[in-house]
Amino acid sequence: MSASSGSPTADLLLVNGRVTMLDPANPEADAVAIADGRILAVGRRRDLAVTTAPDTQVIDLGGAPGGGLYPRHAGTAGRGDPA
């Protein structure tokens, strides 16, 4: 991830969590950046630092599991997730 002018800034950064990703190249993440109530980025805390500002709220999850994130095309239709 690279910083560029005009990039969204996270309102909230969740760190020190355990997020399982369905991406073999990046199977786990420990941070989630959120802006305007939507996920801005998921990855390693050190990589998401570029999404923060001095007023970004940071919450340490203390290693708690944060669930899993997967793309909509991962075959979830029919599992209670609207298609």
Buried (B, 14 or more C-beta within 10 A) or exposed (E): EEEEEEEEBBBBBBBBBBBBBEEEEEEEBBBBBBBEEEEBBBBBBEBBBBBBEEEBEEEEBEEEEBEEBBEEEEEEEEEEEEE
